[in-house]
Amino acid sequence: MTNKEWFRQAKFGLMVHFGLYSLLAGEYKGRRMGKTIAEWAQSYFQIPIKEYEKLMQAFNPVFFDADEWCDLAVSAGMQYIVVTTKHHEGFALFDSKVDDYNVMHTPFKRDIIKELSVACRKKGLKFGIYYSQELDWHEEHGGGYSETEETSQGKPWTNFWDFPDTKKDFEICFRKKTIPQVTELLTNYGDIDLIWFDTPQDITKEQSIELYNLVKKYQPNCLINSRIGNGMGDYGSSNDNETDAEGNGMLYEVPATLNDTWGYKAYDQNWKSAETVLKIKNELNARGINYLLNVGPDPLGRIPAPSVDLLREVGKRRK
């Protein structure tokens, strides 16, 4: 079966947003984020890098179990997993030699991406990785600086609070971190079935092409989503929660949340029902579109109980 064939037949996948932001759970120094998604906490609160880095010493998800995460996906009838290796905060969940800002320099000291890659293969799931190729609030020259106040909805896309006077140049971050870290992911974790890029803004056409070719050089069968930017990619990613999307016959996927956030937010209890999830899934699948449904584990690495119960119920109703 070709890479495009498995993707077209998969129909249903699990996305996982996990990182230092999970520790904040949508709140910082007594302030809540309201409806803003939890993984944008550093930007929303404009937390200085030196302050945010302290979360590394508290990152110890002792209940993380890659097999349990994969078993949940299997029980729901999902065929693939996409996990955040590095989100916009810049912190990596894998053993990176490029940048010490990663999980191996926390009390946990375990490569979460390695463990998930092994578990996925053991459970018969396709293994996908998310990597924020442009936005990186830990980097002086992280992208997103062309985003306007109006379109960003009040969330800064680039770190101007630490670097107010920098004339930003994403090419510096692209060479220093993006290309080297993506190379690590492509060469150290076995077969990567899918790579999920995000939020292209200042990335140039030439950079998107270079990144696309890099993936194909090391992982020729790896599918690349359209958020690599500049019209590149092997399949289309809709806007978040765009459940009325039309795939128009192309390979297409809708990423969506179970509540109103991607990363863990302790007070967001606006959960969809199993009935609603199945209705959305069936409608999307009927249009030839995959449904990539997200969970946000808590600081200890546990997928929230309402998410677990809901996905298990989805699995039961599908049988």
PLY file of the C-alpha trace (Angstrom):
ply
format ascii 1.0
element vertex 319
property float x
property float y
property float z
element edge 318
property int vertex1
property int vertex2
end_header
0.00 0.00 0.00
1.39 3.41 -0.95
1.64 6.30 1.49
-1.27 8.09 -0.15
-3.38 4.94 -0.13
-2.99 4.37 3.61
-3.79 8.00 4.31
-6.93 7.94 2.19
-8.10 4.76 3.90
-7.16 5.86 7.44
-10.11 8.25 7.92
-9.46 8.81 11.65
-6.36 9.87 13.59
-5.26 11.07 17.02
-3.39 14.34 17.50
-1.55 15.05 20.77
-0.50 18.49 22.02
1.97 18.19 24.90
4.71 20.48 26.16
5.76 22.90 28.89
2.48 24.77 28.36
0.72 21.70 29.77
2.13 22.65 33.19
0.43 26.05 33.09
-2.93 24.47 32.19
-4.22 27.78 30.83
-3.32 29.93 33.82
-0.36 32.08 34.89
0.05 34.04 38.12
-3.65 33.88 38.86
-4.75 34.96 35.36
-6.66 32.71 33.02
-6.46 32.70 29.24
-10.18 32.85 28.62
-10.95 31.31 25.24
-7.36 31.48 23.96
-5.91 28.03 23.30
-3.65 26.81 26.10
-0.51 26.06 24.08
-0.23 29.80 23.30
0.28 30.64 26.99
3.80 32.04 26.64
2.63 34.42 23.93
-0.67 35.30 25.58
0.97 36.23 28.90
4.21 37.39 27.21
6.27 35.32 29.62
10.01 36.09 29.34
12.16 33.21 28.14
14.18 33.06 31.38
10.96 32.76 33.37
9.36 30.26 31.01
12.49 28.07 30.99
11.95 27.41 34.70
9.06 25.15 33.70
11.67 22.66 32.47
12.60 21.87 36.06
8.97 21.02 36.83
8.40 18.92 33.71
8.15 15.35 34.97
5.15 13.51 33.44
5.62 10.36 35.49
2.35 8.82 34.29
3.23 9.12 30.60
2.81 5.72 28.96
3.24 5.53 25.20
1.46 2.17 25.04
-1.57 3.60 26.85
-1.81 6.54 24.45
-1.61 4.18 21.47
-4.08 1.72 23.00
-6.58 4.56 23.36
-6.19 5.48 19.70
-6.67 1.85 18.67
-9.75 1.49 20.89
-11.34 4.50 19.17
-10.70 3.03 15.73
-7.95 5.48 14.83
-5.26 4.53 12.34
-2.50 7.06 13.02
-1.06 9.41 15.62
0.43 12.89 15.19
2.32 14.17 18.25
3.90 17.57 18.86
7.68 17.21 18.80
8.14 20.99 19.16
5.36 23.54 19.35
5.65 27.33 19.13
7.23 27.57 22.59
10.36 25.99 21.09
10.68 23.17 23.64
11.36 19.74 22.12
9.95 16.44 23.39
12.86 14.55 21.84
16.58 14.15 22.44
17.95 17.02 20.36
21.68 17.66 20.08
20.89 20.91 18.26
19.33 22.68 21.24
19.40 21.83 24.96
15.87 23.19 25.33
14.42 19.69 25.32
12.97 16.90 27.44
16.33 15.29 28.19
17.26 18.34 30.28
14.21 18.01 32.53
13.73 15.73 35.56
11.92 13.31 33.23
14.96 12.63 31.02
13.08 10.34 28.62
12.66 10.75 24.88
8.88 10.88 24.53
9.00 10.83 20.73
11.22 7.74 20.68
8.87 5.88 23.01
5.83 6.83 20.96
7.48 5.83 17.69
8.17 2.36 19.11
4.67 2.02 20.59
2.97 3.05 17.34
4.81 0.41 15.36
4.05 -2.20 18.00
0.33 -1.35 17.94
0.05 -1.14 14.15
-0.49 2.63 14.04
1.06 4.96 11.51
3.43 7.40 13.22
3.23 11.11 12.50
5.07 14.07 14.00
4.13 17.73 14.38
6.93 20.29 14.14
6.48 24.08 14.30
8.89 25.03 11.54
8.54 28.79 11.80
7.04 30.04 15.05
9.52 29.61 17.90
9.29 31.95 20.89
12.58 30.66 22.29
14.47 32.01 19.27
15.32 35.65 18.63
14.66 35.17 14.92
11.62 32.93 15.14
9.06 33.70 12.45
5.57 35.12 12.56
6.74 38.72 12.69
4.70 39.70 9.63
1.46 38.76 11.37
-0.73 41.75 12.14
-2.54 42.53 15.39
-5.85 42.11 13.61
-5.23 38.67 12.13
-3.40 37.31 15.18
-6.44 38.05 17.37
-4.28 39.63 20.05
-1.80 36.74 20.32
1.72 37.78 19.25
3.06 35.31 16.70
6.67 36.25 17.36
8.56 36.95 20.56
8.82 40.72 20.70
8.67 40.90 24.53
12.20 39.44 24.88
13.54 40.92 21.64
11.83 44.30 21.12
14.67 45.83 19.11
15.62 42.89 16.91
15.30 43.21 13.16
14.03 39.70 12.70
15.26 37.37 9.98
13.67 33.92 9.95
16.49 32.60 7.76
18.72 32.63 10.86
16.31 30.44 12.84
15.70 28.25 9.78
19.43 27.45 9.51
20.17 27.31 13.22
17.25 25.20 14.41
14.55 24.21 11.93
16.66 22.35 9.38
18.96 20.66 11.94
16.12 19.53 14.23
13.93 18.26 11.40
16.97 16.32 10.17
17.32 14.75 13.63
13.68 13.69 13.59
13.96 12.22 10.10
17.11 10.23 10.85
16.78 9.05 14.46
13.22 7.71 14.80
12.75 5.07 12.14
9.99 5.40 9.57
8.04 8.64 9.82
4.72 8.21 8.03
3.61 11.83 8.19
5.05 15.19 9.18
2.72 17.99 10.21
4.07 21.52 9.84
2.17 24.59 11.03
1.53 28.35 10.80
3.58 29.39 7.75
3.89 33.15 7.70
7.39 34.42 6.95
8.79 31.22 5.49
9.78 31.82 1.87
8.93 29.67 -1.13
12.58 28.63 -1.34
12.61 27.62 2.33
9.40 25.59 1.97
10.88 23.80 -1.06
14.12 23.10 0.80
12.23 21.73 3.79
10.02 19.57 1.56
13.05 18.16 -0.26
14.82 17.50 3.05
11.93 15.34 4.22
11.84 13.41 0.95
15.62 12.92 0.99
15.55 11.00 4.26
11.95 9.74 4.29
10.69 9.47 0.69
7.41 7.86 1.77
6.64 10.45 4.46
3.56 12.54 3.72
3.82 16.30 4.28
0.84 18.51 5.07
0.06 21.77 3.30
1.01 23.94 6.28
4.61 23.64 5.18
3.57 26.76 3.27
3.78 28.32 -0.17
1.58 25.78 -1.93
3.79 22.83 -1.02
2.75 19.56 0.61
1.31 16.16 -0.27
-2.11 16.70 1.25
-4.34 19.50 2.45
-4.84 20.58 6.06
-7.96 22.63 6.70
-8.19 25.44 9.19
-8.56 24.27 12.78
-11.99 22.78 13.51
-13.18 23.52 9.98
-15.57 20.59 9.99
-17.54 21.88 7.00
-14.43 21.70 4.79
-14.61 20.27 1.30
-11.69 18.15 0.15
-12.68 18.38 -3.52
-11.28 14.93 -4.19
-7.75 15.64 -2.97
-6.05 14.08 0.05
-7.40 16.16 2.89
-7.61 16.29 6.67
-9.45 18.34 9.28
-7.65 18.82 12.62
-10.09 19.35 15.47
-10.40 19.55 19.24
-12.51 17.59 21.71
-13.13 20.73 23.77
-12.03 24.33 23.04
-8.26 23.95 23.33
-5.40 21.84 21.97
-3.00 21.93 24.91
-4.25 21.03 28.38
-6.46 23.64 30.03
-7.71 22.50 33.42
-10.91 24.54 33.41
-12.04 23.82 29.85
-14.76 21.22 30.32
-16.70 21.96 27.14
-16.38 18.41 25.82
-18.02 17.13 22.67
-20.20 14.05 23.00
-19.36 10.73 21.37
-22.46 11.20 19.24
-21.20 14.57 17.97
-17.73 13.21 17.24
-19.14 10.30 15.26
-21.49 12.57 13.34
-18.62 14.88 12.34
-16.36 11.94 11.50
-18.94 10.23 9.32
-19.77 13.43 7.46
-16.10 14.20 6.82
-15.29 10.63 5.79
-18.24 10.65 3.39
-16.53 13.60 1.66
-13.22 11.72 1.56
-11.67 13.73 4.42
-9.73 12.41 7.42
-10.68 13.52 10.93
-7.64 14.25 13.13
-8.96 14.57 16.67
-6.82 16.10 19.41
-6.16 15.33 23.06
-4.09 17.44 25.46
-2.43 15.41 28.24
-2.13 16.94 31.69
1.22 17.86 33.32
1.71 14.30 34.57
1.27 12.82 31.10
-2.28 11.56 31.57
-4.86 12.06 28.85
-7.81 13.68 30.66
-10.48 11.22 31.77
-13.28 12.88 29.75
-11.18 12.48 26.59
-10.47 8.84 27.40
-14.11 8.05 28.15
-15.30 9.85 25.03
-12.87 8.11 22.67
-13.61 4.70 24.14
-17.31 5.36 23.67
-16.65 6.36 20.06
-14.88 3.05 19.57
-17.77 1.07 21.05
-20.35 2.82 18.89
-18.33 2.24 15.74
-18.40 -1.54 16.19
0 1
1 2
2 3
3 4
4 5
5 6
6 7
7 8
8 9
9 10
10 11
11 12
12 13
13 14
14 15
15 16
16 17
17 18
18 19
19 20
20 21
21 22
22 23
23 24
24 25
25 26
26 27
27 28
28 29
29 30
30 31
31 32
32 33
33 34
34 35
35 36
36 37
37 38
38 39
39 40
40 41
41 42
42 43
43 44
44 45
45 46
46 47
47 48
48 49
49 50
50 51
51 52
52 53
53 54
54 55
55 56
56 57
57 58
58 59
59 60
60 61
61 62
62 63
63 64
64 65
65 66
66 67
67 68
68 69
69 70
70 71
71 72
72 73
73 74
74 75
75 76
76 77
77 78
78 79
79 80
80 81
81 82
82 83
83 84
84 85
85 86
86 87
87 88
88 89
89 90
90 91
91 92
92 93
93 94
94 95
95 96
96 97
97 98
98 99
99 100
100 101
101 102
102 103
103 104
104 105
105 106
106 107
107 108
108 109
109 110
110 111
111 112
112 113
113 114
114 115
115 116
116 117
117 118
118 119
119 120
120 121
121 122
122 123
123 124
124 125
125 126
126 127
127 128
128 129
129 130
130 131
131 132
132 133
133 134
134 135
135 136
136 137
137 138
138 139
139 140
140 141
141 142
142 143
143 144
144 145
145 146
146 147
147 148
148 149
149 150
150 151
151 152
152 153
153 154
154 155
155 156
156 157
157 158
158 159
159 160
160 161
161 162
162 163
163 164
164 165
165 166
166 167
167 168
168 169
169 170
170 171
171 172
172 173
173 174
174 175
175 176
176 177
177 178
178 179
179 180
180 181
181 182
182 183
183 184
184 185
185 186
186 187
187 188
188 189
189 190
190 191
191 192
192 193
193 194
194 195
195 196
196 197
197 198
198 199
199 200
200 201
201 202
202 203
203 204
204 205
205 206
206 207
207 208
208 209
209 210
210 211
211 212
212 213
213 214
214 215
215 216
216 217
217 218
218 219
219 220
220 221
221 222
222 223
223 224
224 225
225 226
226 227
227 228
228 229
229 230
230 231
231 232
232 233
233 234
234 235
235 236
236 237
237 238
238 239
239 240
240 241
241 242
242 243
243 244
244 245
245 246
246 247
247 248
248 249
249 250
250 251
251 252
252 253
253 254
254 255
255 256
256 257
257 258
258 259
259 260
260 261
261 262
262 263
263 264
264 265
265 266
266 267
267 268
268 269
269 270
270 271
271 272
272 273
273 274
274 275
275 276
276 277
277 278
278 279
279 280
280 281
281 282
282 283
283 284
284 285
285 286
286 287
287 288
288 289
289 290
290 291
291 292
292 293
293 294
294 295
295 296
296 297
297 298
298 299
299 300
300 301
301 302
302 303
303 304
304 305
305 306
306 307
307 308
308 309
309 310
310 311
311 312
312 313
313 314
314 315
315 316
316 317
317 318
